[in-house]
């Protein structure tokens, strides 16, 4: 049997027709490789909108309640164009009395400016460190010694002194 390329809408339509002809939903769902809930969604959409209801839909939400309104976005853009040296902090400060509780935060202003191409993203500064690593190119090239309690030194005359005594002048 030759494989036939079908569009997504055609596949969904065949699944809906199979259910409409009396096949059990769980069998149809298994046959088409979807869950029963998905099959139920297709049937509901087909009954409401016909073939157009079987087309793929966007998963994007209809609205975003915490997104800045168009009025705020326009105000931010106008303020930046009128004062090109002002950054997000100053613009947010200037808009606070005008919008009150609806005033955008500094980060929101920065996102609006970037989205509208009113600022160029800066390169992040590299942290300059004067740190010098202890490792060496070959083993035994660097020795480090931590001494607790001092060491015993032999003087030219044969007497033994502890390093702590010598440092204290004894």
N, C-alpha and C positions, 0 to 999 in steps of 0.2 A: 504494500500500500504506500503510495507516495505521500510525502509530507506536504501539507499545504500551509503556506504562511497566512496566518489570520491576524487581523489587528486586534488590539486589546478589546475594543468595543464589540467586535464579532465574537470573541471568546466569551465575554460576559453575557452577550445576548444568547448564545447557545446554552449557557448555564441556566439563565432565566427561563428559556423555553423548555428545558428539561424538567425544571421544577413545575412549570405551568402544565406540563403533560402528565404530571402525577408521580414523577420519580421522587424518592425520599431525599430530603435536603442534605442529610449527612452523606449519602452516596454521591450526590452531585458535587458537593464541596470536596470530597476526597478525590473524585475524578478530575476536578479542575485544579487541585492543589491549593485550596484556600480554606479558611475557617468557615464554620456555619454562620458566624456573625457577619463576615464579609459578604457571603452569598445573600444573606437577608438584606444587607444594605443595598446590594445591586437590585434585588427584587423591588424593594421600596422605591428606589430612585427610578426604576423602569416604569413602575405603575404611575409615578407622579409626573415624570418628564419624557417618557418614551426613550428612544435610542439616545437622545442627547444626555439623558441622566446617567448613562453608562460610561460616558467619557471620563477620563482621569481629571481629578480636580486638584487644585492647589491645597497644600496643608497649611499654608500661611494663615494666621488668624485674621479675622476681619478688622480688628482694631487692636491698638496697644494703649491701654489707659495711662501708662506712665510716660509715654512719649511726649516730647515737647510739642505744643500746638503750633500751627502754621504762623499764628500771630507772633509767638515768641521767636520762632526761627527767622521770620522776616525782620523783626526788631534787632536780633543779633547781627544779621548780615548787614543791615543798614548802618548800625553803629560801627561795625568794623570798617565798612567802606568810607564812612565819614571820618574815622579816626584810625588810620592804618597802623599806628604804632601801639594801639591798645591790644593787650592780650586777653585771654579768657578770664583771668582773675579780675581785671579792671572792668571788662564788659559785664560780668556777672554782678559786680559791685554796683555799677551804674543802673542795671536793670532791676535790682532788688526793690527800690522804692516804687517803681512804676508798676511792677507785677505782684508785689506782696508775696503771698503764699505760693503763687504760681511761678515765681521767679526761678530761672534755671540755675543749676549749680555750675561751678567752674568747669567740671568735667563734661557736663552737657553742652556748655558753650564751646568747649574745645572740639567736641564731636561734630557740632553744627558747622564750625569753621572748617574743619577738615573735609566734611561731606560736601560743602559748597566750594571747595578749592580756594578758600581765602587765606590759608596759611600753608607754608611749606613745612613738611615734617623735618625736624632737625635730626641730625645724626647724634646718637648718644655719645657722650664723652666717655672715653676709656679712663678707667681709674688708673692713675699713675702710681705705681708702687715702686719703692726703692728696696723691696724685699730681695734679699740675695739668698738663693737656695744653698743648702748645705751639701747637696750631693755633688760628687766628683765624677769625672769620666771613667775612672777605674777603681777597683776595690783597693782599700787600704791607703788611698791618697789623702785621706783626712782622718785624723784621730782627734777624739774629744775625750776629756777626762774630767769627771766630777769627783772631787775629794771631800769627804766629810771626816773631820777629826784630825786633819793635818797629816804630813808625812815626815819621816825622820831623815835628816840630812847629816852627812858626816863632814865635819869641818877639816881643813887641811892639817890641823894639829891632832886629829884623831878623835875629837870629842863629838858626841852625837847630840844634835839639837832637833827639836821638833820645829817645823816651819812656823807654827803659831808663836813659839817662843822667840824666834829670830825676828818675826815681824813686830813683836812688842818691845824689842830691844833688850831681851834677857840674855 
